[in-house]
């Protein structure tokens, strides 16, 4: 089954979508940070729908990571609750 050529993206087109150079795209592929293209005839291309899905997945992962970092930062703040002096000891710790 042949693939319509307008649904296939070249290195230049994908790099432009990502606002990076083709060299950076090639490095990302080499480092496993971006999916490798598929060979169609004599050329390597990405299917447009797969690129969109991949970019959406990366965006979701980044959002989750940001939320996790925010949660971790808030967890660190919870240590300060109940502290009342320079030593960081709470009243309960001082009594016992």
N, C-alpha and C positions, 0 to 999 in steps of 0.2 A: 504494500500500500504506500503510495507516494505522499509526501508531506507538502502542502502548499508552501512555496518559498517565502511568502510574507509572514508565515508563522514560525520561521526559523531565523534566529538571530546570530550575527557574526560576532567575533571578538570585539570589533569596533563598536557595534551597536550595544552590546552588553556593557562594555566599559563606559560608554556614554550614559547609559541608564544609571550606572553606579557612580558616575562623575569621578572616575579614576582613569588612569592611563591603561593602555593594553598591556604594558609591561607589569603594572601592578596586578592586573587581572591574572596574568600568567603566573605571577608569584603566588597569588592567593590560591590558584588551582594546585600548584606544586606543593604548597604548604597544607593543603586539605581544607582551606577556609572557604572554598567555593567549588561547586560541582563541576566536574570536567564535561566538556562538550561531547556530543555524539558525532560520529563520522557519517555524513550523508554524501554519498558519491566520493568526491575527492576533497571535500571541505568539511571542516568541523563546525558544528552549529549547536545552538541551544534552542529547544522549543520554547516559544514565548510563554505558553501557559505554565510550563514547569518553572521558568524563571520567576514568574509572578508568584506562584505558590511558595517557592523557596524564599523569596524576599518577604512575603507575609509571615512565614514561619520564623525567619530571623528577627523580624520586628517583634513578634510575640515573645520570643526568647529574651530579647533585650528588655522588653517591658517587665517580664517576670524577674529578670536579674536586677533591674532597678528597684522593683518593689522589695525584693529580698534584701538588697543593700539598705534600703530605707528601714526595713524591719529590724535588721541587725543594728543599725545606728540607734534606733529607738530602744532596743534591748539594752544597749550600753547605758542609755540615760536612766533606765529603771533602777540601776544600781545606786543612783543618787537619792532615790526616794527614801526618806526616813533618816538620812544622814544630817547631823546637826553640828559637826565641828570639823576642824582641820584634819583630824586623823581619819575621818570618814566613818567612825564608829557610830552606830545608832544607839539610842537610849537603851534599847533592849540588850545590845551587846555589852554595854557598860555595866548593867545591873548584874549580868550573869557571870 
